[in-house]
């Protein structure tokens, strides 16, 4: 009985953490919406083929039209020094 209660508390804590990350648009959140490219407006595919290891791990797209890198919330990712 105590084990079951402990498992439920841990699951509730995990769910609360994911909910907070989703509201804050954090890296560990979940995006439920379809997005368009912020540069050219092209609708992004529902099912994606990750173009990089980062996209595979954290989500996001690379626009097939203009090559813009987009996070899972539809925001453009600024090109860094290692891009």
C-alpha positions as CSV (number, residue, x, y, z in Angstrom):
1,X,0.0,0.0,0.0
2,X,2.8,2.4,0.9
3,X,4.7,1.5,-2.3
4,X,1.6,2.3,-4.4
5,X,1.2,5.7,-2.7
6,X,4.9,6.4,-3.2
7,X,4.7,5.6,-6.9
8,X,1.6,7.8,-7.3
9,X,3.4,10.7,-5.6
10,X,6.4,10.3,-7.9
11,X,4.2,10.2,-11.0
12,X,2.2,13.2,-9.9
13,X,5.5,15.1,-9.3
14,X,6.7,14.2,-12.8
15,X,3.4,15.2,-14.4
16,X,3.5,18.6,-12.5
17,X,7.1,19.1,-13.7
18,X,6.2,18.4,-17.4
19,X,3.2,20.7,-17.1
20,X,5.3,23.5,-15.7
21,X,7.9,23.0,-18.5
22,X,5.1,23.1,-21.1
23,X,3.6,26.3,-19.7
24,X,7.1,27.9,-19.7
25,X,7.9,26.6,-23.1
26,X,10.9,24.8,-21.7
27,X,13.1,22.2,-23.3
28,X,11.3,19.3,-21.5
29,X,7.8,20.6,-22.3
30,X,5.3,19.1,-24.8
31,X,3.9,21.1,-27.8
32,X,0.6,19.8,-29.1
33,X,0.1,22.3,-31.9
34,X,1.1,22.3,-35.6
35,X,3.3,25.2,-36.6
36,X,4.3,27.2,-39.7
37,X,7.8,28.4,-40.5
38,X,8.3,31.8,-38.9
39,X,10.3,33.0,-41.9
40,X,8.3,31.8,-45.0
41,X,5.0,30.6,-43.5
42,X,5.3,27.1,-44.9
43,X,3.2,24.6,-42.8
44,X,5.6,22.2,-41.1
45,X,4.9,18.4,-41.4
46,X,3.0,16.6,-38.7
47,X,5.6,13.7,-38.8
48,X,9.1,14.9,-39.1
49,X,12.5,13.4,-40.0
50,X,15.0,15.0,-37.7
51,X,17.8,16.8,-39.5
52,X,20.2,16.7,-36.5
53,X,20.8,14.9,-33.2
54,X,19.4,18.0,-31.3
55,X,16.2,17.8,-33.3
56,X,15.9,14.1,-32.6
57,X,16.4,14.6,-28.9
58,X,14.5,17.9,-28.2
59,X,12.1,18.2,-31.1
60,X,11.8,20.9,-33.7
61,X,12.0,21.1,-37.5
62,X,14.2,22.4,-40.3
63,X,11.9,24.2,-42.8
64,X,12.0,22.3,-46.2
65,X,11.5,25.6,-48.1
66,X,14.0,28.0,-46.5
67,X,16.1,25.9,-44.2
68,X,15.1,27.8,-41.1
69,X,15.7,25.9,-37.8
70,X,12.6,25.9,-35.6
71,X,12.0,24.7,-32.1
72,X,9.1,22.5,-31.0
73,X,7.1,25.6,-30.1
74,X,7.4,27.2,-33.6
75,X,10.1,29.7,-32.7
76,X,13.1,30.3,-34.9
77,X,16.3,29.1,-33.4
78,X,19.1,31.6,-33.7
79,X,22.2,30.3,-35.5
80,X,25.0,29.9,-33.0
81,X,28.8,29.7,-33.5
82,X,28.6,26.0,-34.1
83,X,25.7,26.1,-36.5
